Amino acid sequence: MDQLDRKIIRALERDARISYAALSEEVSLSKSPCWARVKAMEEQGVIRGYRTELDPARLGFGLEAFVQVSIDFEQSEAFEAAVRNHPLIRRCHATTGEADYLLHILARDMSGMDKLLREEICRLPGVKRSITAMVTREIKAETALAVAAQAIGS
C-alpha cells in the first residue's frame, strides 16, 4: 500500500458514499485508476465493506455494557456460534487474562439489560462466569484506521 492508497482510504473513511469523481479529485488521480485502486484494495481485503454508522441511543438502546465472559473451552465453538447469532451482542473478542471473551452488548433499559444478562448471556453455551461493566458515557469511538495505520508505519 502506497501513499496514494492511504489517501484513498482516508477519504473513504470520512465519507464512504463519496463518488469516484469526487474521490479521484480529492486524491489527485484520474477516475479509472482511482476506481482500479479501490477495487484492488477490496479484492485484497483492505476494504472489507461499506457501512452506515447508526446511533444506538436514537434507535432506542439506552444502555450499553461490556461483559467479560469465562467459558468451558469444550464449548467454545458453540459459544462463538451463539454469539454470532445474537442480535444484541454488537462485538465479541477472544481475550487473554482472567476472561476468555469480551462482549459489547446493547439493551433498551435496565430491565432489558437484566433480562439479557441473566436469561441470555449467562445461558450461552459453556458460560461459567461473567463480569459486567455498564457504559456511563462514550469518550472516544474512533472507527477510522487509515491514520492509525500511518502512525505505526504501515
Secondary structure, DSSP 8 states (H G I E B T S, - for coil): --HHHHHHHHHHHH-TT--HHHHHHHTT--HHHHHHHHHHHHHHTSS--------TGGGT--EEEEEEEEE-GGGHHHHHHHHHH-TTEEEEEE-SSS-SEEEEEEESSHHHHHHIIIIIGGGSTTEEEEEEEE----S------HHHHHHTT-
